[in-house]
Amino acid sequence: MRELVAAVRRGDVDEVTALLESGADPDTLQDGLPVLCLAVAAYDRPVAEALLQAGADPLRRLPDGSTPLTRAVDGGSHLLTYALATSRIPLPAPVRAEVLARARRWAEADAEAELRRVTGHTGPVRRIRVEDDEIGWWCEQLTLGGMTVRDEHRAVLTSMEERYGIRTPFDELVARALAHPDRDHVVWSDVVFTLGRRLDEETWEWTRDLLNHPDRLHRLLAAEILLFLILGDPFKGGDPFWERGRELVPWAEQEEDPEVLAVLLNAMTHDSAPEIEAVGLSHLTHPDPRVRALVPDALERSQDGRSQVRPESLAAVLTLAGDEDADVREAACRWLGHYRGSEPEVGDALVALTHDERQQIRVSAVSGLAYRDDPRCVEAQHRIGPVGEELRDDERLLDVWRYQRRREAADGG
């Protein structure tokens, strides 16, 4: 059906879905190839998923011996490969072996080297950066001799190994991540996710030992994995290392790289202990705002409904509420908004923050005042201003209304 082919080429997932629901064949051919191959070549996951849901065959053997699935593997798209590989559960053992072997060949050879081998071309490779706005990670796309691939093959291999129960050695996964030394790269992120879901003592110890590495990238990777181990995996269950953050204190005390330190502090703040609070306070004037923004979360707010905040901790947060960096002010505002102590300077700081240039901070500040039953929240609410789509359903926007209902009930109204 020409209409389906045209819709797939345009990447019009709504039209593709409508045509499929009207009876279009999901395995429609174009130049001898099923339209699923067009979606794979275009890295169009939404269209590919629509075709798969309608019954397109990811394992259909093509004239050159490939399948849509193996083409996705060769193309190096992590999520697209995963979509095709999981559309039929389980994959036959020979297919699983083929997927793993292809992914491993690309991963071990490196995308550019394998691209040159496959195409036989020796000219310059055209490279572009491709960003996923939804997830927030990126990859590099390489084109040579009419063939295009993305450098996600190590992520393809990692995710497929995990899916098929292969426990890849820790050091091998670390090496894969460090081959793409950027925490927002697909491969780095997938390694962090994979190791961060191994909620066992062995992974914790190996990762913590990696914090001793002289190279900052090794330590950054370790800190990110430890954060995931502490948070746990909501899908797989298991016991996260909630109360192990205090074990990271010695490394946080000596870490000089601000990016690594920020991740360590983030991991530590999911635990609570006097030594964690001390580390947080020690970085009150750190030159990097990413570090200062994590200081409030390192400080106690309350315990068993009773204030446990030391005067120096409250003073630190009040100082950060006037920080030059908006992210730091926002972190301080959130802390103050959840603090239940009666000190008048807390309410005054929140009132000041209702004038902040960042709308998110104004929303948090007004919400904090309302939760404190501070009548100044009513007038301050008008300073929030019109909200966009990202804030329209924010429950905090109803906090002043809730405050007013509480007042009416208390007054007998």
C-alpha positions in Angstrom: 0.0 0.0 0.0 1.6 3.2 -1.2 -0.1 5.3 1.5 1.6 3.2 4.3 5.0 3.4 2.6 4.7 7.2 2.2 3.6 7.6 5.9 6.5 5.5 7.1 8.9 7.5 5.0 7.5 10.7 6.5 7.7 9.3 10.0 4.0 10.1 10.5 3.3 7.6 13.3 -0.3 8.8 13.7 -1.0 8.2 10.0 0.9 4.9 10.1 -1.2 3.7 13.1 -4.5 4.8 11.4 -3.6 3.0 8.2 -2.7 -0.2 10.1 -5.9 0.0 12.0 -7.7 0.3 8.7 -6.2 -3.0 7.5 -2.9 -2.0 5.9 -0.4 -4.9 5.9 2.4 -4.2 8.4 4.8 -6.2 6.3 4.1 -4.2 3.1 7.1 -4.3 0.8 8.9 -1.4 -0.8 11.6 -2.3 -3.3 11.6 -5.9 -2.0 12.0 -4.8 1.7 9.3 -4.6 4.4 8.4 -1.1 5.5 9.8 -2.0 9.0 13.3 -1.8 7.4 12.5 1.8 6.3 11.7 2.7 9.9 14.9 0.9 11.1 17.0 2.7 8.6 15.5 6.1 9.6 16.0 5.2 13.4 12.3 5.9 13.8 11.4 3.9 16.9 7.7 5.2 17.2 6.9 4.1 13.7 8.8 0.8 14.1 6.8 0.1 17.3 3.5 0.8 15.6 4.4 -1.7 12.9 5.5 -4.3 15.4 2.3 -3.9 17.4 0.4 -4.5 14.2 2.3 -7.7 13.6 5.3 -6.7 11.5 7.9 -9.5 11.5 11.3 -8.4 12.9 12.8 -11.8 12.1 11.8 -11.9 8.4 14.7 -13.2 6.4 15.6 -10.7 3.6 17.3 -11.4 0.3 20.7 -10.4 1.6 20.3 -12.8 4.6 19.7 -10.1 7.1 16.5 -9.4 9.1 14.9 -6.1 10.4 16.3 -7.0 13.8 19.9 -7.6 12.6 19.7 -4.4 10.6 18.8 -2.6 13.8 21.8 -4.2 15.6 24.1 -3.2 12.8 22.7 0.3 12.8 23.6 0.6 16.4 20.3 1.9 17.8 20.0 0.7 21.4 16.3 1.4 22.0 15.2 0.4 18.5 17.1 -2.9 18.8 15.5 -3.5 22.1 12.0 -2.8 20.7 12.5 -5.3 17.9 14.1 -7.9 20.1 11.4 -7.9 22.7 8.4 -7.7 20.3 8.5 -11.5 20.2 9.1 -13.2 23.6 11.2 -15.2 23.7 13.5 -15.0 20.7 14.7 -18.4 19.4 18.1 -19.3 20.8 19.8 -19.1 17.3 18.4 -15.6 16.9 19.6 -14.5 20.3 23.1 -15.8 19.5 23.1 -14.0 16.2 22.1 -10.7 17.8 24.8 -11.0 20.5 27.5 -11.9 18.0 26.7 -9.0 15.7 26.5 -6.5 18.6 29.8 -7.9 20.0 31.6 -7.6 16.7 30.6 -3.9 16.3 31.4 -3.2 19.9 34.8 -4.8 19.9 35.8 -3.4 16.5 34.5 0.2 17.3 31.8 1.7 15.1 34.1 3.6 12.7 36.5 0.6 12.1 33.6 -1.8 11.4 31.9 0.7 9.2 35.0 1.0 7.1 35.4 -2.8 7.0 31.8 -3.3 5.9 31.7 -0.5 3.3 35.3 -0.9 2.1 35.6 2.9 1.9 38.6 4.8 3.2 37.4 8.4 2.9 36.3 10.7 5.6 33.5 9.7 7.9 30.6 12.2 8.3 29.7 12.6 12.0 26.8 14.2 13.6 25.6 14.3 17.2 22.1 13.0 17.8 20.3 13.9 21.0 17.3 12.2 22.5 15.3 15.0 24.0 12.9 12.7 25.8 15.5 10.7 27.7 18.3 13.2 27.7 21.2 11.2 26.3 23.1 11.4 23.0 25.1 9.4 20.6 27.3 10.0 17.5 26.0 9.1 14.0 28.5 8.1 11.4 28.0 7.9 7.6 30.4 6.5 5.1 29.8 5.0 1.6 26.1 5.3 1.8 25.8 3.4 5.1 24.9 5.1 8.4 25.4 3.7 11.9 25.2 5.0 15.5 27.9 4.4 18.1 25.5 2.7 20.5 26.6 -0.9 19.8 28.2 -1.3 23.3 24.8 -0.3 24.8 23.0 -2.8 22.5 25.4 -5.5 23.6 25.1 -4.6 27.3 21.3 -4.5 27.3 20.9 -7.7 25.3 23.4 -9.6 27.6 21.4 -8.5 30.7 18.1 -9.5 29.1 19.4 -13.0 28.3 20.9 -13.5 31.7 24.5 -13.0 30.9 26.4 -11.4 33.8 29.1 -9.4 32.0 32.2 -8.9 34.2 32.3 -5.6 36.1 35.6 -4.5 34.5 34.3 -5.2 31.0 31.3 -3.0 31.6 33.5 -0.2 33.0 35.7 -0.4 29.9 32.6 0.0 27.7 31.4 3.1 29.5 34.9 4.7 29.5 35.1 4.2 25.7 32.4 7.0 25.6 33.6 9.3 28.3 30.5 11.4 28.8 27.9 10.7 31.4 25.1 11.7 29.0 26.2 9.3 26.2 23.9 6.3 25.6 26.6 3.7 26.4 27.8 5.3 29.6 24.2 5.7 30.8 23.3 2.1 30.0 26.3 0.8 31.8 25.3 2.8 34.9 21.8 1.5 34.7 23.0 -2.1 34.2 25.5 -2.1 37.1 23.1 0.0 39.3 20.5 -2.8 39.1 22.9 -5.4 40.4 21.9 -5.0 44.0 24.5 -7.2 45.5 27.5 -6.8 47.9 30.0 -7.7 45.2 29.0 -4.9 42.9 28.9 -2.4 45.8 32.4 -3.3 46.9 33.9 -3.2 43.3 32.2 0.1 42.6 33.3 1.7 45.9 36.9 0.5 45.3 36.7 2.3 41.9 36.4 5.6 43.8 40.2 5.2 44.6 41.1 5.4 41.0 43.4 8.4 40.1 41.4 9.1 36.9 38.3 11.4 37.5 36.2 9.6 34.9 36.6 6.3 36.7 35.6 7.9 39.9 32.6 9.7 38.2 31.4 6.4 36.8 31.7 4.8 40.3 29.8 7.6 41.9 27.0 7.3 39.4 26.7 3.6 39.9 26.7 3.9 43.7 23.9 6.5 43.4 21.8 3.9 41.5 22.7 1.2 43.9 21.4 3.4 46.8 18.3 4.3 44.9 17.5 0.7 44.0 15.5 -0.6 41.0 11.8 0.0 41.2 11.2 -2.6 38.5 13.3 -5.5 39.6 12.9 -5.0 43.3 15.7 -6.2 45.7 17.1 -4.4 48.6 18.7 -1.1 47.8 21.6 0.2 49.8 19.6 3.0 51.4 21.7 3.2 54.5 25.1 2.9 52.9 25.5 6.5 52.0 27.6 7.2 55.1 30.2 4.7 53.8 31.0 7.3 51.1 32.0 10.0 53.6 35.8 9.4 53.4 35.7 9.8 49.6 33.5 12.8 49.7 35.8 14.5 52.2 38.8 14.0 49.9 37.2 14.4 46.4 38.4 17.5 44.6 36.6 17.1 41.3 33.3 19.0 41.6 31.3 16.8 39.2 32.4 13.6 41.1 31.8 15.3 44.4 28.3 16.4 43.4 27.3 12.9 42.5 28.8 11.5 45.7 26.8 14.0 47.8 23.7 13.1 45.9 24.2 9.5 46.8 24.9 10.3 50.4 21.9 12.4 51.0 19.6 9.4 50.7 21.1 8.3 54.0 21.2 10.3 57.2 24.0 10.5 59.7 25.8 13.3 61.6 28.9 12.7 59.5 26.9 13.2 56.3 25.6 16.5 57.6 29.1 17.5 58.5 30.3 16.9 55.0 27.4 18.9 53.6 28.1 21.9 55.8 31.8 21.7 54.9 30.9 22.5 51.3 28.6 25.5 52.1 30.9 27.9 50.2 32.1 25.5 47.5 32.9 27.4 44.3 30.8 25.0 42.2 27.0 25.6 42.4 26.4 21.9 41.6 28.0 21.1 45.0 26.3 23.9 46.9 22.9 22.9 45.6 23.3 19.5 47.4 24.2 20.9 50.8 20.5 21.3 52.0 19.7 17.6 51.3 22.6 16.6 53.4 21.1 18.3 56.4 18.4 16.9 58.7 14.9 18.5 58.6 13.0 16.5 61.2 12.7 13.1 62.8 9.5 11.6 64.2 7.8 14.9 63.5 10.1 16.9 65.8 12.6 19.4 64.7 16.2 18.0 64.8 17.9 20.9 63.0 20.9 22.4 64.6 21.2 26.2 64.4 24.2 26.1 62.2 22.4 23.9 59.7 19.4 26.2 59.5 21.7 29.2 59.1 23.5 27.4 56.2 20.2 26.9 54.3 19.2 30.5 54.9 22.5 31.5 53.5 22.0 29.4 50.4 18.5 30.8 49.9 20.3 34.0 48.8 22.8 32.3 46.6 23.7 33.8 43.3 22.9 30.5 41.5 19.2 29.8 40.8 19.6 26.0 41.3 21.1 26.5 44.7 18.3 28.9 45.7 15.8 26.3 44.5 17.3 23.5 46.6 17.3 25.8 49.6 13.7 26.8 48.9 12.6 23.2 48.8 14.3 22.5 52.1 12.8 25.5 53.8 9.3 24.7 52.4 9.4 21.3 54.2 10.9 22.5 57.4 8.4 22.7 60.3 10.4 24.7 62.8 8.7 27.9 64.0 11.7 30.3 63.4 10.3 33.5 61.8 13.3 33.9 59.6 12.2 30.8 57.7 9.0 32.4 56.7 10.8 35.7 55.9 13.2 33.8 53.6 10.3 32.1 51.8 8.6 35.4 51.3 11.8 36.8 49.8 12.0 33.8 47.4 8.4 34.5 46.2 10.1 37.4 44.3 12.7 35.1 42.7 13.2 35.4 38.9 12.7 31.6 38.5 9.0 30.6 38.5 9.7 27.2 39.9 11.2 28.8 43.0 8.3 31.2 43.4 5.9 28.2 43.3 8.0 26.3 45.9 8.2 29.4 48.1 4.4 30.0 48.0 3.7 26.4 48.7 6.1 26.4 51.6 4.4 29.4 53.1 1.0 27.8 52.8 2.3 24.6 54.5 3.5 26.8 57.3 0.1 28.4 57.6 1.7 31.7 56.9 -1.0 34.1 55.8 1.5 35.9 53.5 1.0 33.0 51.1 -2.3 34.5 49.8 -0.8 37.7 48.6 2.4 36.0 47.4 0.4 33.6 45.2 -0.2 36.4 42.8 3.5 36.7 42.2 3.7 33.2 40.7 2.3 34.5 37.4 0.8 32.6 34.5 2.1 29.0 34.4 3.0 27.0 31.3 2.2 23.5 30.4 5.0 22.0 32.5 3.5 23.5 35.7 -0.2 23.4 34.9 -0.9 20.2 36.8 1.5 20.9 39.7 -0.2 20.0 43.0 1.7 22.8 44.7 -0.5 25.4 42.9 -3.4 24.3 45.1 -1.6 24.7 48.4 -2.9 28.2 49.0 -6.4 27.1 48.4 -5.9 24.2 50.9 -4.5 26.7 53.4 -7.6 28.9 53.0 -9.9 25.9 53.5 -8.0 25.0 56.7 -8.5 28.6 57.9 -12.2 28.5 57.1 -12.6 25.2 59.0 -10.7 26.5 62.0 -12.9 29.6 62.0 -16.1 27.4 62.0 -16.9 28.3 58.4 
